[in-house]
Amino acid sequence: MDTTPTVSLLPSYTPGQIAFIQFLHDHRSELTVYDTCTVSRRELVDLIAKGNYIAVPAWIAAAKSRRAGRGNYLIPEINADPSTLVVNTNHRGRKPGSRNRKGRPAGAPAPTTTGVGG
């Protein structure tokens, strides 16, 4: 029986994804990689806590195709050279600092309301 992981590389990556892949490459010696690309969630969370990241990125954690049993992720990009990955130049979504639908800049607090009878 062949147990080789079958998840493949994405067709393109955002600059943030490339930065995370580079982070994994820089700290690969701190990870135990099984079956060429399987990484345990615990080791990944511990590594992320040391870096400039808050949590396992959604493009890894949420994709069912990247799950390898309980508490393990398939990350084939860990074996790829980040400089050879295709960068996605599609700038979807609102630009940083642009106004939202209510006319407030992104990150601006909502107006406060006073309570009744006060």
C-alpha distances in whole Angstrom, upper triangle without the diagonal:
4,6,9,12,14,17,20,23,26,28,31,32,35,37,37,33,33,36,33,30,33,33,30,30,33,32,28,29,30,26,23,20,17,14,17,18,18,21,22,25,28,28,28,31,32,32,34,37,38,38,40,37,38,34,31,31,31,29,26,27,27,25,22,19,20,19,16,17,20,22,20,20,19,21,21,24,24,23,26,29,31,34,32,31,33,36,36,40,41,43,42,44,47,49,49,53,53,55,53,54,57,58,58,56,52,52,56,57,58,61,62,64,67,67,69,72,72
4,6,9,10,14,16,20,23,25,28,29,32,34,33,29,30,32,29,27,29,30,27,27,30,29,25,27,27,24,21,18,14,11,13,15,15,19,20,23,26,25,26,29,30,30,31,34,35,35,37,34,35,32,28,28,28,26,23,24,25,22,20,17,17,17,14,16,19,21,18,18,16,18,17,21,21,20,22,26,28,30,28,27,29,32,33,37,37,40,39,41,44,46,46,50,50,52,50,52,55,56,55,53,49,50,53,54,55,59,60,62,65,65,67,71,70
4,6,9,12,15,18,21,24,26,27,30,32,30,27,27,29,27,24,27,27,24,24,27,26,22,24,24,20,18,15,11,8,11,12,12,15,17,19,22,22,22,25,27,26,28,30,32,32,33,31,31,28,24,25,25,23,20,21,22,19,17,14,14,14,11,12,16,17,14,14,12,15,15,18,18,18,20,24,26,29,27,26,28,30,31,35,35,37,37,39,42,43,43,47,48,49,48,49,52,53,52,50,46,46,50,51,52,56,57,59,61,61,64,67,67
4,6,9,12,15,18,21,23,24,27,29,28,24,24,26,24,21,24,25,21,21,25,24,20,22,22,19,16,13,10,7,8,9,10,14,16,19,22,21,21,24,26,25,26,29,30,30,31,29,30,27,23,23,23,21,18,20,21,18,16,13,13,13,11,13,17,17,14,13,11,13,11,15,15,14,17,20,22,25,23,22,24,27,28,32,33,35,35,37,40,41,41,45,45,47,46,47,50,51,50,48,45,45,48,49,51,54,56,58,61,61,64,67,66
4,6,9,12,15,18,20,20,23,25,24,21,21,24,21,18,21,22,19,19,23,22,19,21,21,18,16,12,10,7,8,8,8,12,14,16,19,19,18,21,23,23,23,27,28,27,29,26,27,23,20,20,20,17,15,16,17,14,13,10,9,10,8,11,15,15,12,10,7,10,9,13,13,13,15,19,20,23,21,20,22,24,25,29,29,31,31,33,36,37,37,41,42,44,42,44,46,47,46,44,41,41,45,46,47,51,52,54,57,57,60,63,63
4,6,10,13,15,18,19,22,24,24,20,21,24,21,19,22,23,20,21,24,24,21,23,24,20,19,15,14,11,11,10,11,15,17,19,22,22,20,23,26,25,25,28,30,28,30,27,28,24,21,20,19,17,15,17,17,14,12,9,9,11,10,13,17,18,14,12,9,11,9,13,14,14,15,19,20,23,20,18,20,22,23,27,27,29,29,31,34,36,36,40,40,42,41,42,45,46,45,43,40,40,44,45,46,50,52,54,57,57,60,63,63
4,7,9,12,15,15,19,21,20,17,18,20,18,16,19,20,18,19,22,22,19,22,23,19,18,15,14,12,12,9,10,13,16,17,20,20,18,21,24,22,22,26,27,26,26,24,25,21,18,17,16,13,11,14,14,10,10,6,7,9,10,13,16,16,13,10,7,8,7,10,12,13,13,17,17,20,18,16,17,19,20,23,24,26,25,27,31,32,33,36,37,39,37,38,41,42,42,40,36,37,40,42,43,47,48,50,53,54,57,60,59
4,6,9,12,13,16,19,19,15,16,19,17,15,18,20,17,18,21,22,19,22,23,20,20,16,16,14,12,10,13,15,18,19,23,22,19,22,25,23,23,27,27,26,26,24,25,22,19,17,17,13,12,15,16,12,13,9,9,13,13,17,20,19,16,13,9,9,7,9,12,11,11,14,15,17,15,13,14,16,17,21,21,24,24,26,29,30,31,35,35,38,36,38,41,42,41,39,35,36,40,42,43,47,48,51,54,55,57,61,60
4,7,8,9,13,15,16,12,12,15,14,12,15,17,15,15,19,20,18,21,22,20,20,17,17,16,13,11,14,16,19,19,23,21,19,22,24,22,21,25,26,24,24,22,23,21,17,16,15,12,12,15,16,13,14,11,11,14,15,19,21,20,17,14,10,9,6,6,10,10,9,12,12,14,12,9,10,12,13,17,18,21,21,24,27,27,28,32,33,35,34,36,39,39,38,36,33,34,38,39,41,45,46,49,52,53,56,60,59
4,5,7,10,13,14,11,11,15,14,12,15,18,16,17,20,21,20,24,24,22,23,20,20,19,17,14,16,18,20,20,24,23,20,22,25,23,22,25,26,24,23,21,23,20,17,14,14,10,11,15,14,12,14,12,11,15,17,21,23,22,19,15,12,11,10,9,13,13,11,14,12,14,12,9,9,10,10,14,15,17,18,20,23,24,25,29,29,32,31,32,35,36,35,33,30,31,35,37,38,42,44,46,49,51,53,57,56
4,7,11,13,15,12,12,16,16,15,17,20,19,19,23,24,23,27,27,25,26,23,24,22,20,18,20,21,24,24,27,26,23,26,28,26,25,28,29,26,26,24,25,23,20,17,17,13,15,18,18,15,17,15,15,19,21,24,26,25,23,19,16,14,13,12,15,16,13,14,13,14,12,8,7,9,9,12,13,16,17,20,23,24,25,29,29,31,31,32,36,36,35,33,30,32,35,38,39,42,45,47,51,52,55,58,58
4,7,10,12,9,10,13,14,13,15,18,17,18,21,22,22,26,26,24,26,23,24,24,21,18,21,21,24,24,27,26,22,24,27,24,23,26,27,24,23,21,23,22,19,16,16,12,14,18,17,16,18,17,16,20,22,26,27,26,23,19,17,15,14,11,15,16,13,14,11,12,11,7,5,5,5,9,10,13,14,17,20,20,22,26,26,29,28,30,33,33,33,30,27,29,32,35,36,40,42,45,48,50,53,56,55
4,6,8,6,6,10,10,10,12,14,15,16,18,20,20,23,24,22,24,22,24,23,21,18,20,20,22,21,24,23,20,21,24,21,19,23,23,20,19,17,19,18,16,13,13,10,12,16,16,15,18,17,16,19,21,25,26,24,22,18,16,13,13,11,14,15,13,13,10,11,11,7,6,5,5,9,10,12,13,16,18,18,19,23,24,26,26,28,31,31,30,28,25,26,30,32,34,37,40,42,46,47,50,54,53
4,5,5,6,9,10,11,12,14,15,17,18,20,21,25,25,23,26,24,26,26,23,20,22,21,24,22,25,24,20,21,24,21,19,22,22,19,17,16,18,17,16,12,13,11,13,16,16,16,20,19,18,21,24,27,27,25,23,20,19,16,16,13,16,18,15,15,12,13,13,10,9,6,5,7,8,9,11,13,15,15,16,19,20,23,23,25,28,28,27,24,21,22,26,29,30,34,36,39,43,44,47,51,49
4,5,5,6,9,10,10,12,14,15,16,18,20,23,23,23,25,24,26,27,24,21,23,22,24,23,25,24,20,21,23,20,18,21,21,17,15,15,17,17,16,13,15,13,15,18,19,19,22,22,20,23,25,28,29,26,24,21,20,17,17,14,16,18,15,14,11,11,13,10,10,7,7,8,11,11,13,15,16,15,15,19,20,23,24,26,29,28,27,24,21,22,26,28,30,34,36,39,43,45,48,51,50
4,5,5,6,9,10,10,13,14,15,17,18,22,21,21,23,22,25,26,23,20,21,20,21,20,22,21,17,18,20,17,14,17,17,14,12,11,13,13,13,10,12,11,13,15,16,17,21,20,18,21,23,26,26,23,22,19,18,15,17,14,15,18,16,16,12,14,15,12,13,10,10,12,13,12,14,15,16,15,15,18,20,23,23,26,28,27,26,23,20,20,24,26,28,32,34,37,40,42,45,49,47
4,5,5,6,9,10,11,12,14,15,16,20,20,18,21,19,22,22,20,17,18,17,19,18,20,19,15,16,19,16,14,17,18,15,13,12,14,13,11,8,10,8,10,13,14,14,18,17,15,18,20,23,23,21,19,16,15,12,13,10,12,15,13,13,10,12,13,10,11,9,10,12,13,14,15,16,18,18,18,21,23,26,25,28,30,30,29,26,23,23,27,29,31,35,37,40,43,44,47,51,49
4,5,5,6,9,10,10,12,14,15,19,19,18,21,19,22,22,19,17,18,18,20,19,22,20,16,18,20,17,15,18,18,15,14,13,16,16,14,12,14,12,13,16,18,17,20,19,17,20,22,25,26,23,21,17,16,13,13,9,11,13,11,10,6,9,10,8,9,8,10,12,14,15,17,19,21,20,19,23,25,28,28,31,33,33,31,28,25,26,29,32,34,37,39,43,46,47,51,54,52
4,5,5,6,9,10,10,12,14,17,17,17,20,19,22,23,21,18,19,18,20,19,21,19,15,16,18,15,13,16,15,12,11,11,14,14,13,11,14,13,14,17,19,19,22,21,19,21,23,26,26,23,21,18,18,14,15,12,12,15,13,12,9,11,13,11,13,11,13,15,17,17,18,20,21,19,19,22,24,27,27,30,33,32,30,27,24,24,28,30,32,36,38,41,44,46,49,52,51
4,5,5,6,9,10,11,12,15,15,14,17,16,19,21,18,15,16,14,16,15,17,15,12,13,14,11,10,13,13,10,10,9,12,11,10,8,12,11,11,13,16,16,19,19,16,18,20,22,22,19,17,15,15,11,13,10,10,13,13,13,10,13,15,12,14,13,15,17,18,18,19,20,22,21,20,24,26,28,28,31,33,33,31,28,25,24,28,30,32,36,38,41,44,45,48,51,50
4,5,5,6,9,10,10,14,14,13,16,14,17,18,15,12,14,13,16,15,17,15,12,14,16,13,12,16,15,13,13,12,15,14,12,11,13,12,11,14,17,16,19,18,15,17,19,22,22,19,17,14,13,9,10,7,7,10,9,9,7,10,12,10,12,12,14,17,19,20,21,23,24,24,23,27,28,31,31,34,36,36,34,31,28,28,32,34,36,40,41,44,47,49,52,55,53
4,5,5,6,9,10,13,14,14,17,16,19,20,17,15,17,15,18,18,19,17,14,16,17,13,13,16,15,12,12,13,16,16,14,14,17,15,15,18,20,20,23,21,18,21,22,25,25,22,20,17,16,12,13,9,9,11,10,9,6,9,12,11,14,13,16,18,20,21,23,24,26,24,24,27,29,32,32,35,37,37,35,32,29,29,32,34,37,41,42,45,48,50,53,56,55
4,5,5,6,8,11,11,12,15,15,18,20,18,15,16,14,16,16,17,14,11,13,13,10,9,12,11,8,9,10,13,13,12,12,16,15,14,16,20,20,23,22,18,20,21,24,24,20,18,16,16,13,14,11,10,13,13,12,10,13,15,14,17,16,18,20,22,22,24,25,26,25,24,27,29,32,32,35,37,37,34,31,28,27,31,33,36,39,41,44,46,48,51,54,52
4,5,5,6,9,9,9,12,11,15,17,14,12,13,11,13,13,14,11,9,12,12,9,9,13,12,10,12,11,14,13,12,12,15,14,13,15,18,18,20,19,16,17,18,21,21,18,15,13,13,10,11,9,7,10,11,11,10,13,15,14,17,17,19,22,24,24,25,27,28,27,26,30,32,34,34,37,39,39,37,34,30,30,34,35,38,41,43,46,48,50,53,56,54
4,5,5,8,10,10,12,12,15,17,14,12,14,13,16,16,17,14,12,15,15,12,13,16,14,13,15,15,18,17,15,15,19,17,15,18,21,21,23,21,18,20,20,23,23,21,18,16,15,11,12,9,6,8,9,9,8,11,13,13,17,17,20,22,25,26,27,29,30,29,28,32,34,37,37,40,42,41,39,36,33,33,36,38,41,44,46,49,52,53,56,59,58
4,6,8,9,11,14,14,18,20,17,15,17,15,17,18,18,15,13,16,15,11,12,15,12,11,13,14,17,18,16,17,20,20,18,20,24,24,26,25,21,23,23,26,26,22,20,18,18,15,15,13,10,12,12,11,11,13,16,16,19,19,22,24,27,27,29,30,31,30,28,31,34,37,37,40,42,42,39,36,33,32,36,38,40,44,45,48,51,53,56,59,57
4,5,6,7,11,12,16,18,16,14,15,13,14,15,15,11,10,13,11,8,10,12,10,10,13,13,16,16,15,16,20,19,17,19,22,23,25,24,20,21,21,23,23,20,18,16,17,14,15,13,10,13,14,14,14,16,19,18,22,22,24,26,29,29,30,31,32,31,30,33,35,38,38,41,43,42,40,37,34,33,36,38,40,44,45,48,50,52,55,58,56
4,5,5,8,8,12,15,12,11,12,10,13,14,14,11,10,13,13,10,12,15,13,13,16,16,18,17,15,17,20,19,16,18,22,22,23,22,18,19,19,21,21,18,16,15,14,12,13,12,8,10,12,13,13,16,18,18,21,22,24,27,29,30,31,32,34,33,32,35,37,40,40,43,44,44,42,39,36,35,39,40,43,46,47,50,53,54,57,60,58
4,6,8,9,13,16,14,13,14,12,14,16,15,11,12,15,13,11,14,16,14,14,18,18,20,20,18,20,23,23,20,21,25,25,26,25,21,22,21,23,23,20,17,17,17,15,16,15,11,13,15,16,16,19,21,21,25,25,28,31,33,33,35,36,37,36,35,38,40,43,43,46,48,47,45,42,39,38,41,43,45,49,50,53,55,56,60,62,60
4,7,10,13,16,15,14,14,11,12,13,12,8,9,12,10,8,11,13,11,12,16,16,18,17,16,18,22,21,19,20,23,24,25,24,20,20,20,21,21,17,16,16,17,15,17,16,13,15,17,18,18,21,23,23,26,26,29,31,33,33,34,35,36,36,34,37,39,42,41,44,46,46,43,41,37,36,39,40,43,46,47,50,52,53,57,59,57
4,6,10,13,12,11,10,7,8,10,10,6,7,11,10,8,11,13,13,14,17,16,18,16,14,17,19,19,16,17,21,21,22,21,17,17,16,17,17,14,12,12,13,12,14,14,10,13,16,17,17,21,22,21,25,25,27,30,32,32,33,34,35,35,34,37,39,41,41,43,45,45,43,40,37,36,39,40,43,46,47,50,52,53,56,59,57
4,7,10,10,10,8,7,8,11,11,8,10,13,12,11,14,16,16,17,20,19,21,19,16,19,21,21,17,18,21,21,21,20,17,16,14,16,16,13,11,12,12,12,14,15,11,13,16,18,19,23,24,23,26,27,29,32,34,34,35,36,38,38,37,40,42,44,43,46,48,48,46,43,40,39,42,43,45,49,50,52,55,55,58,61,60
4,7,6,6,5,5,8,11,12,10,11,14,14,13,16,18,18,19,21,20,21,19,16,18,20,19,15,17,20,19,19,17,14,14,12,14,15,13,10,10,10,9,10,12,9,10,14,16,17,21,21,20,24,25,27,30,32,33,33,34,37,37,36,39,41,43,42,45,47,48,46,43,39,39,42,43,45,49,50,53,55,56,59,62,61
4,5,6,5,6,9,12,14,12,13,16,17,16,19,21,22,22,25,23,24,21,18,20,21,20,16,17,20,19,18,16,14,13,10,12,14,13,10,10,9,10,11,14,11,12,15,18,20,23,23,22,25,27,29,32,33,35,35,36,39,39,39,42,44,46,44,47,49,50,48,45,42,41,45,46,47,51,52,54,57,57,60,63,62
4,6,6,9,12,15,17,16,16,19,20,20,21,24,25,25,27,25,26,23,20,21,22,20,17,18,21,19,18,15,13,13,10,13,15,15,11,11,9,11,10,13,12,11,15,18,20,23,22,21,24,26,28,32,33,35,35,36,39,40,40,43,44,46,45,47,50,50,49,47,43,43,46,47,49,53,54,56,59,59,62,65,64
4,6,9,12,16,18,16,15,19,20,18,20,23,23,23,25,24,25,23,19,20,21,19,16,18,21,19,18,16,13,14,12,15,17,16,13,12,9,9,8,10,9,8,11,14,16,20,19,18,21,23,26,29,30,32,33,35,37,38,37,41,42,45,44,46,48,49,47,45,41,41,45,46,48,52,53,55,58,59,62,65,64
4,6,10,13,15,13,12,16,18,16,17,21,21,20,22,21,22,19,16,16,17,15,12,14,17,15,15,13,10,11,10,13,15,14,10,8,6,5,5,8,7,7,10,14,15,18,18,16,19,21,23,26,28,29,30,31,34,34,34,38,39,41,40,42,45,45,44,41,38,38,41,43,44,48,49,52,55,55,58,61,60
4,7,10,12,11,11,14,16,15,16,19,20,20,22,20,21,18,14,16,17,15,12,13,15,14,14,12,9,9,7,10,11,10,6,6,5,6,8,11,9,11,14,17,18,21,21,19,22,23,25,28,29,30,30,32,34,35,35,38,39,41,40,42,44,45,43,41,37,37,41,42,43,47,48,50,53,53,56,59,58
4,6,9,7,7,10,12,11,13,16,17,17,19,17,18,15,12,14,15,15,11,12,15,15,15,14,10,10,9,11,11,9,6,5,6,7,10,11,9,12,15,18,18,22,22,20,23,24,25,28,29,30,30,31,33,34,33,36,38,40,38,41,43,43,42,39,36,35,38,39,41,45,45,48,50,51,54,57,56
4,5,5,6,9,10,11,12,14,16,17,19,17,17,14,11,14,15,16,12,11,15,15,15,15,12,10,9,10,9,6,4,6,9,10,13,15,13,16,19,21,21,25,25,23,26,26,27,31,31,32,31,32,34,35,34,37,38,40,38,41,42,43,41,39,36,34,38,38,40,44,44,46,49,49,52,55,54
4,6,5,6,8,10,10,12,14,15,17,14,14,10,8,12,13,14,10,9,13,14,14,15,12,10,10,11,9,5,5,7,10,11,15,16,14,18,20,22,22,25,26,24,26,26,26,29,30,30,29,29,31,32,31,34,35,37,35,37,39,40,38,36,32,31,35,35,37,40,41,43,45,45,48,51,50
4,5,5,6,9,10,11,13,15,17,15,14,11,10,14,16,17,14,12,16,18,18,19,15,14,13,13,11,7,8,10,14,14,18,19,17,20,22,24,24,27,28,26,29,28,29,32,32,32,32,32,33,34,33,35,37,39,37,39,41,42,39,37,34,32,35,35,37,41,41,43,45,45,49,51,50
4,6,5,6,9,10,11,13,15,14,14,12,11,14,17,17,14,14,17,19,19,20,16,15,14,15,13,10,10,11,13,13,16,17,14,17,20,21,21,25,26,24,27,27,28,31,32,32,32,32,34,34,32,35,37,39,38,40,42,43,40,38,34,33,36,37,39,42,42,45,47,48,51,54,52
4,5,5,6,9,10,11,13,11,11,9,7,10,13,14,11,11,15,16,17,17,14,13,14,15,14,10,9,9,12,11,14,14,12,16,18,19,18,22,23,21,24,23,25,27,28,28,28,28,30,30,29,32,34,35,34,37,38,39,37,34,31,29,33,34,36,39,40,43,45,46,49,52,50
4,5,5,6,9,10,12,9,9,7,7,10,13,15,12,11,15,17,18,19,16,15,16,17,15,11,11,12,14,14,18,17,16,19,21,22,21,25,26,24,26,25,26,28,29,28,28,28,29,29,28,30,32,34,33,35,37,37,35,33,29,27,31,31,33,37,37,40,42,42,46,48,47
4,5,5,7,9,12,11,11,10,10,14,17,18,16,15,19,20,22,23,19,18,18,19,17,13,14,14,17,16,19,19,17,20,22,23,22,25,27,26,28,27,28,31,32,31,31,31,32,32,30,32,35,36,35,38,39,40,37,35,31,29,33,33,35,39,39,41,44,44,48,50,48
4,5,5,7,10,9,10,10,10,13,16,17,15,15,19,20,22,22,18,18,19,20,19,15,14,14,16,15,17,16,14,17,19,20,19,22,24,22,25,24,26,28,29,29,29,29,30,30,28,31,33,35,35,38,39,39,36,34,30,29,32,33,36,39,39,42,45,45,49,52,50
4,5,5,7,5,7,7,7,10,13,15,13,13,17,19,21,21,18,18,19,21,19,15,15,14,16,15,18,16,15,18,20,20,18,21,23,22,24,23,24,26,27,26,26,26,27,27,25,27,30,32,31,34,35,35,33,30,27,25,28,29,32,35,36,39,41,42,46,48,47
4,6,7,7,7,8,10,13,16,18,16,16,19,21,23,24,21,21,22,23,21,17,17,17,20,18,21,20,18,22,23,24,22,25,27,25,27,26,27,29,29,28,28,28,28,28,26,28,31,32,32,35,35,36,33,30,27,25,28,29,31,34,35,38,40,41,44,47,45
4,7,8,10,11,13,15,19,20,18,18,22,24,26,27,23,23,24,25,23,19,19,19,21,19,22,20,18,21,23,22,21,24,26,25,27,26,27,29,30,29,30,29,30,29,27,29,32,34,34,37,38,38,35,32,29,27,30,31,33,37,37,40,42,43,47,49,47
4,6,8,10,11,13,17,18,17,17,21,22,25,25,22,23,24,25,24,20,20,19,20,18,20,18,16,20,20,20,18,21,23,22,24,22,24,25,27,26,26,26,27,26,23,26,29,31,31,34,35,35,32,29,26,24,28,29,32,35,36,39,41,43,46,49,47
4,7,10,11,12,16,17,17,17,20,22,25,26,23,24,25,27,26,22,21,20,22,19,22,19,18,22,22,21,18,21,23,22,23,21,22,23,24,23,24,23,23,22,20,22,25,27,27,31,32,31,28,25,22,21,24,25,28,32,33,36,38,40,44,46,44
4,6,8,9,12,14,14,14,17,19,22,23,19,20,22,24,22,19,19,17,19,17,20,18,17,21,21,21,18,21,23,21,22,20,21,22,23,22,22,21,22,21,19,22,24,26,26,29,30,30,27,25,21,20,23,24,27,31,32,35,37,38,42,45,43
4,7,9,11,14,14,13,15,18,21,22,19,20,22,23,21,18,18,17,19,18,21,20,19,23,24,24,21,24,26,24,25,23,23,24,24,23,23,22,22,22,20,22,24,26,25,28,29,29,26,24,21,19,22,23,25,29,29,32,35,36,39,42,40
4,6,8,11,10,9,12,15,17,19,16,16,18,19,17,14,15,14,16,15,19,18,17,21,22,23,21,24,25,23,24,22,22,24,24,23,22,22,23,23,21,24,26,27,26,29,30,31,28,26,22,21,24,25,27,30,31,34,36,37,40,43,42
4,6,9,7,6,9,12,14,15,12,13,15,16,15,12,12,10,13,12,15,15,14,18,19,20,18,22,23,20,21,20,20,23,23,22,22,22,23,24,23,25,27,29,27,30,31,32,30,28,24,23,27,28,29,33,34,36,39,40,43,46,45
4,6,6,6,8,10,13,14,12,13,16,18,17,15,14,11,13,12,15,14,14,18,18,19,17,20,21,18,18,17,17,19,19,19,18,18,20,21,20,23,24,26,25,27,29,30,28,26,22,21,25,26,28,32,33,36,38,39,43,46,45
4,5,5,5,7,11,12,11,12,15,17,17,15,14,12,13,13,16,15,16,20,20,21,19,22,22,19,19,18,17,19,18,18,17,17,19,20,20,23,24,25,24,26,28,29,27,26,22,22,25,26,27,31,32,35,38,38,41,45,44
4,6,6,6,10,10,9,11,15,17,17,16,14,11,11,10,13,12,14,17,17,19,16,19,19,16,16,15,14,17,16,17,16,17,19,21,21,24,25,27,25,27,29,30,29,27,24,24,28,29,30,34,35,38,41,42,45,48,47
4,6,6,9,9,6,8,11,14,14,12,10,7,8,8,11,11,12,15,16,18,16,20,19,16,17,17,17,20,20,20,20,20,23,24,24,27,28,30,28,30,33,34,32,30,27,26,30,31,32,36,38,40,43,44,46,50,49
4,6,8,10,7,8,11,12,12,10,9,7,10,10,14,14,15,18,19,21,20,23,23,20,21,21,20,23,22,23,21,21,24,25,25,28,29,30,28,30,32,33,32,30,26,26,30,30,31,35,36,38,41,41,44,47,47
4,6,9,8,9,12,14,13,12,12,10,12,13,16,16,18,21,21,23,22,25,25,21,21,21,20,22,21,22,20,20,23,24,25,28,28,29,27,28,30,32,31,29,26,26,29,30,30,34,35,37,40,40,43,46,46
4,5,5,7,11,13,14,13,12,9,10,11,13,14,16,19,19,22,20,24,23,19,20,20,19,22,21,22,20,21,24,26,26,29,30,31,29,30,33,34,33,32,28,28,32,33,33,37,38,40,43,44,46,50,49
4,5,5,9,10,12,12,11,9,10,12,14,16,18,20,21,24,23,26,25,22,22,23,22,25,24,25,24,24,27,29,30,33,33,34,32,33,35,37,36,35,32,32,35,36,36,40,41,43,45,46,48,51,51
4,6,8,11,13,13,11,9,8,10,12,14,16,17,18,21,21,24,22,19,20,21,21,24,23,25,24,25,28,30,31,34,34,36,34,35,38,39,38,37,33,34,37,38,39,42,44,45,48,49,51,55,54
4,6,10,11,11,8,5,5,7,9,11,13,15,16,19,19,22,21,18,19,20,20,24,23,25,24,25,28,29,30,33,34,35,33,35,38,39,38,36,32,32,36,37,38,42,43,45,48,48,51,54,54
4,6,8,8,6,5,6,9,12,14,15,17,19,22,22,25,24,22,23,24,24,27,27,28,27,28,30,32,32,35,36,37,35,37,39,40,39,38,34,34,37,38,39,42,43,45,48,48,51,54,53
4,7,8,5,5,6,10,12,15,15,17,19,22,23,26,25,23,25,26,26,30,30,31,30,31,34,35,35,38,39,41,39,40,43,44,43,41,37,37,40,41,42,46,46,48,51,51,54,57,56
4,6,6,8,10,13,16,19,18,20,23,26,26,30,29,27,28,29,30,33,33,34,33,33,36,37,37,40,41,42,40,42,44,45,44,42,39,38,41,42,43,46,47,48,51,51,53,56,56
4,6,9,12,15,18,20,20,22,24,28,27,31,31,28,30,31,31,34,34,34,33,33,36,37,37,39,41,42,39,41,43,44,43,41,38,36,40,40,41,44,44,46,48,48,51,54,53
4,7,10,13,16,18,17,20,23,25,25,29,29,26,28,29,29,32,32,32,31,31,34,35,34,37,38,39,37,39,41,42,40,39,35,34,37,37,39,42,42,44,47,46,49,52,51
4,7,10,13,15,14,16,19,22,22,26,25,23,25,26,27,30,30,31,30,31,33,34,34,37,38,39,38,39,41,43,41,39,35,35,38,38,40,43,44,46,49,49,52,55,54
4,6,10,12,11,14,16,19,19,22,22,20,22,22,23,26,26,27,27,28,30,31,31,34,35,37,35,37,39,40,39,37,33,33,36,37,38,42,43,45,48,48,51,54,53
4,6,9,9,11,13,16,17,20,19,17,19,20,21,25,25,27,26,28,31,31,31,35,36,38,36,38,41,42,40,38,34,34,38,39,40,44,45,48,50,51,54,57,56
4,5,6,8,10,13,13,16,16,14,16,17,19,22,23,24,25,26,29,29,29,33,34,36,35,37,39,40,39,36,33,33,36,38,39,43,45,47,50,51,54,57,56
4,5,6,7,11,11,15,14,12,15,16,18,22,23,25,25,27,30,30,31,34,35,38,37,39,42,42,41,38,35,35,39,40,42,46,47,50,53,54,57,60,59
4,5,5,8,8,11,11,9,12,13,15,19,21,22,23,25,28,28,28,32,33,35,35,37,40,40,39,36,33,33,37,38,40,44,46,48,52,53,56,59,58
4,6,8,9,12,12,11,15,16,19,22,24,25,26,28,30,30,30,33,35,37,37,39,42,42,40,37,34,34,38,39,41,45,47,49,52,54,57,60,59
4,7,9,12,11,11,15,17,20,23,25,27,28,30,33,32,32,36,37,40,40,42,45,45,43,40,37,37,41,43,45,49,50,53,56,57,60,63,62
4,6,9,8,8,11,14,17,20,22,24,26,28,31,30,30,34,35,38,38,40,43,43,42,39,36,36,40,42,44,48,49,52,55,57,60,63,62
4,5,6,7,11,13,16,19,22,24,26,28,30,29,29,33,34,38,38,40,43,43,41,38,35,36,39,42,44,48,49,53,56,57,60,64,62
4,5,5,9,10,13,16,19,20,22,25,27,25,25,29,31,34,34,37,39,39,37,34,31,32,36,38,40,44,46,49,52,54,57,60,59
4,6,8,9,13,15,18,20,23,25,27,26,26,29,31,34,35,38,40,39,38,35,32,33,37,39,42,45,47,51,54,56,59,62,60
4,7,9,13,15,18,20,23,26,28,27,28,31,32,36,36,38,41,41,40,36,34,35,38,41,43,47,49,52,55,57,60,64,62
4,6,10,13,15,18,20,22,25,24,25,29,30,33,33,35,38,38,37,34,31,32,36,38,40,44,46,49,52,54,57,60,59
4,6,9,12,15,17,20,23,22,23,27,27,30,31,33,36,35,35,32,29,31,34,37,39,42,45,48,51,53,56,59,58
4,6,9,11,14,17,19,18,19,23,24,27,27,29,32,32,31,28,26,27,31,34,35,39,41,44,48,50,53,56,55
4,6,8,10,14,16,16,18,21,21,24,24,26,30,29,29,26,24,26,29,32,33,37,39,42,46,47,50,54,53
4,6,9,12,14,14,16,19,19,22,23,25,28,27,27,24,22,24,27,30,32,35,38,41,45,47,50,53,52
4,6,9,12,12,15,18,17,20,20,22,25,25,25,22,20,23,26,29,30,33,36,39,42,44,47,51,50
4,7,8,8,11,14,14,16,17,19,22,21,21,19,17,19,22,25,26,30,33,35,39,41,44,47,46
4,7,8,11,14,13,15,15,16,20,19,20,18,16,18,21,24,24,28,31,33,37,39,41,45,44
4,6,9,12,10,12,11,13,16,16,16,14,12,15,18,20,21,24,27,29,33,35,38,41,40
4,6,8,7,8,8,11,13,13,13,11,9,12,15,17,18,21,24,27,31,33,36,39,38
4,6,6,9,10,13,15,14,13,11,9,12,15,18,19,22,26,28,32,35,37,41,39
4,6,9,10,14,16,14,12,9,7,10,12,16,18,21,24,27,30,33,36,39,37
4,7,9,13,14,11,10,6,5,8,10,13,15,18,21,24,28,31,34,37,35
4,7,10,11,9,8,6,6,10,11,14,15,18,21,24,28,31,33,36,35
4,7,8,5,5,4,6,9,9,12,13,15,18,21,25,27,30,33,32
4,5,5,6,6,6,9,10,12,11,14,17,20,23,26,28,32,31
4,5,8,9,10,13,12,14,12,14,18,19,23,25,27,31,30
4,6,9,10,12,11,12,10,11,14,16,20,22,24,27,27
4,7,9,12,10,12,11,12,16,18,21,24,26,29,28
4,6,8,6,8,8,10,14,16,20,23,25,28,27
4,6,6,9,10,12,16,19,22,25,28,31,29
4,6,9,10,14,17,20,23,26,29,32,30
4,6,9,12,15,18,21,24,27,30,28
4,7,9,12,15,18,21,25,27,25
4,6,8,12,15,18,21,24,22
4,6,9,13,15,18,21,20
4,7,10,13,16,19,17
4,7,10,13,15,14
4,7,9,12,11
4,7,9,7
4,6,6
4,6
4
